[in-house]
Amino acid sequence: MRYANGFFQAFQKSMDGKLSRFSDDLLYNFAVMSLEKYFVALLARYDWNATHHMPIALYKEAVTFDPALTEEMKQTAILVGKFEAICSLDGFGYRTPTISELHQMESGILEIKNLVEKRLAEI
């Protein structure tokens, strides 16, 4: 959770409207890393090791343990995953998310972070 919070904090601080020292590509990487680590932390709370690394696959795995994951959280996972070309089978390639898409990611990841923190506080 510490690593997820570290990546997310760097992401959030750079999205606060001031001129960021990070490129949108690097901001996207912060979003990906924080989202993945939050899902890994949620799964670990249920004594389960994540078997996937793609955002939507992590969501689908996590929702089997925690049905409180919402449709909005699923849409965040889809949004974050749609820019990862490394696993693309359709050859769509890579593009950098827009600042608007990065703000959508920030908002959605914050919801996931809050749920994960709630679940970890229960144990």
C-alpha positions as CSV (number, residue, x, y, z in Angstrom):
1,M,0.0,0.0,0.0
2,R,2.9,2.3,0.7
3,Y,4.2,2.0,-2.8
4,A,0.7,2.5,-4.3
5,N,0.3,5.7,-2.2
6,G,3.7,6.9,-3.2
7,F,3.0,6.6,-7.0
8,F,-0.5,8.0,-6.5
9,Q,0.7,11.0,-4.5
10,A,3.3,11.8,-7.1
11,F,0.5,11.5,-9.8
12,Q,-1.9,13.7,-7.8
13,K,0.6,16.4,-7.0
14,S,1.5,16.7,-10.7
15,M,-2.2,16.9,-11.7
16,D,-3.0,19.9,-9.4
17,G,-3.2,22.4,-12.2
18,K,0.3,23.7,-11.9
19,L,2.9,23.2,-14.6
20,S,4.1,19.6,-14.0
21,R,7.7,18.7,-14.3
22,F,6.6,15.3,-15.6
23,S,5.4,14.5,-19.1
24,D,1.9,13.1,-19.7
25,D,3.6,9.7,-20.5
26,L,5.2,9.6,-17.0
27,L,2.0,10.8,-15.4
28,Y,0.3,7.9,-17.1
29,N,2.9,5.5,-15.8
30,F,2.2,6.8,-12.2
31,A,-1.5,6.1,-12.8
32,V,-0.8,2.6,-14.0
33,M,1.5,1.7,-11.2
34,S,-0.8,3.1,-8.5
35,L,-3.9,1.3,-9.9
36,E,-2.1,-2.0,-10.1
37,K,-0.6,-1.7,-6.6
38,Y,-4.0,-0.8,-5.1
39,F,-5.6,-3.9,-6.7
40,V,-2.7,-6.0,-5.5
41,A,-3.2,-4.6,-2.0
42,L,-6.9,-5.3,-2.1
43,L,-6.3,-8.9,-3.2
44,A,-3.6,-9.4,-0.5
45,R,-6.2,-8.3,2.1
46,Y,-8.0,-11.5,1.1
47,D,-4.8,-13.5,1.2
48,W,-4.8,-13.8,-2.6
49,N,-1.9,-13.1,-5.0
50,A,-2.8,-11.3,-8.1
51,T,-2.5,-13.5,-11.2
52,H,-2.8,-10.7,-13.7
53,H,-1.2,-7.4,-14.4
54,M,-3.6,-5.7,-16.8
55,P,-6.0,-3.3,-15.1
56,I,-9.3,-4.8,-16.2
57,A,-8.0,-8.3,-15.4
58,L,-7.0,-7.1,-11.9
59,Y,-10.5,-5.6,-11.5
60,K,-12.2,-8.8,-12.6
61,E,-10.1,-10.8,-10.2
62,A,-10.6,-8.4,-7.3
63,V,-14.4,-8.1,-7.8
64,T,-14.7,-11.8,-7.1
65,F,-13.4,-11.1,-3.6
66,D,-15.0,-7.7,-3.0
67,P,-18.3,-7.1,-4.8
68,A,-18.2,-3.5,-3.5
69,L,-16.1,-2.6,-6.5
70,T,-18.3,-0.4,-8.6
71,E,-19.0,-0.1,-12.3
72,E,-17.2,3.3,-12.2
73,M,-14.1,1.5,-10.8
74,K,-14.4,-1.0,-13.7
75,Q,-14.5,1.9,-16.1
76,T,-11.4,3.4,-14.5
77,A,-9.6,0.1,-15.0
78,I,-10.7,0.0,-18.7
79,L,-9.6,3.6,-19.2
80,V,-6.2,3.0,-17.6
81,G,-5.7,-0.2,-19.6
82,K,-6.7,1.2,-23.0
83,F,-3.3,2.9,-23.4
84,E,-1.1,-0.1,-22.6
85,A,0.0,-1.4,-26.0
86,I,2.4,-4.0,-24.8
87,C,-0.4,-6.6,-24.6
88,S,-2.4,-5.4,-27.6
89,L,-3.3,-8.1,-30.0
90,D,-5.1,-5.8,-32.4
91,G,-2.0,-3.7,-33.2
92,F,-3.7,-0.5,-32.1
93,G,-0.4,0.9,-30.8
94,Y,0.3,3.4,-28.1
95,R,-0.9,6.9,-27.6
96,T,-0.5,9.2,-24.7
97,P,-3.6,10.0,-22.6
98,T,-5.0,13.5,-22.8
99,I,-4.9,15.7,-19.7
100,S,-8.7,15.1,-19.5
101,E,-8.2,11.4,-19.5
102,L,-5.5,11.6,-16.9
103,H,-7.9,13.6,-14.7
104,Q,-10.5,10.9,-15.1
105,M,-7.9,8.3,-14.1
106,E,-7.0,10.4,-11.0
107,S,-10.6,10.6,-9.9
108,G,-11.3,6.9,-10.5
109,I,-8.1,5.7,-8.8
110,L,-8.9,7.9,-5.8
111,E,-12.2,5.9,-5.4
112,I,-10.4,2.6,-5.6
113,K,-7.7,3.9,-3.1
114,N,-10.5,4.8,-0.6
115,L,-12.1,1.4,-0.9
116,V,-8.8,-0.4,-0.4
117,E,-7.9,1.7,2.6
118,K,-11.3,0.9,4.1
119,R,-10.8,-2.8,3.5
120,L,-7.3,-2.7,5.0
121,A,-8.6,-0.9,8.1
122,E,-11.1,-3.7,8.7
123,I,-8.4,-6.2,9.5
